[in-house]
Amino acid sequence: MEVFFYRSALNVRVTFEDDYDIGKGDADSDAIWLNPIWYQVEASVRSVLDSLGFVLAASLEVEMTTGRADEIAVVGSHTSLPAFARVKGERVEGELLGKYLAAVGQNANVRDALADMRMALRLSIDTAFYCYRGIECLRHEFLQPEDGDKTGPSWSRMHAALGTSKAGMDPLTKLATARRHGESLVLSHDDRIMWLRWTRDVIAKYIEDYLPNLRAVEAGQS
């Protein structure tokens, strides 16, 4: 992979050794082959910008606009990832969006969880870290004053409420803990997709189901 940078424009050239013939098969096969490459390229470009940004003390972002594979297939930028979306198509009903707006308007933990999911959607090497942190944001919603410094009780309450489990989260916890302590464990593209989908489902369940039910119970008790 070669990265060229000139006057705020980046060009990346990637040379492959496999024999996949993009543009000659179906769109799904092309996507399966291309997506891991796309995210690897984006991560490499971001590392260049992070280096430049650190020197300049500037927060720089990259926009992947277009590309060409084998001089045949034009690759557009990712604006959304429909495979992970909570809706089909681009229309979001007010009732569904309202649940999210109500959640973020009332507590910072949900806002932080959604921000972490925005970062996780990049499917970079840090995907597991952001997924875990998004779940940990929710865990704070289950804290009770009597817990003190103990985290176990709030994790147990969250697992019981959202149908998750410590055993199920252990691989994600291991990946995130390593990253938090400066180590970077290998995470395949398929595993990044798996953890991203799992985490988004958990957060969606909290916002779309758990919170409305909790408010209904509280309203009935008042």
Secondary structure by P-SEA (a helix, b strand, c coil): cbbbbcccbbbbbbbbccccccccccaaaaaaacaaaaaaaaaaaaaaaaaaaaaaccbbbbbbccccccccbbbbbbcccccccccccccccaaaaaaaaaaaaccaaaaaaaaaaaaacccccaaaaaaaaaaaaaaaaaccccccccaaaaaaaaaaacccccccaaaaaaaaaaaaacccccccaaaaaaaaaaaaaaaaaaaccaaaaaaaaaaaac
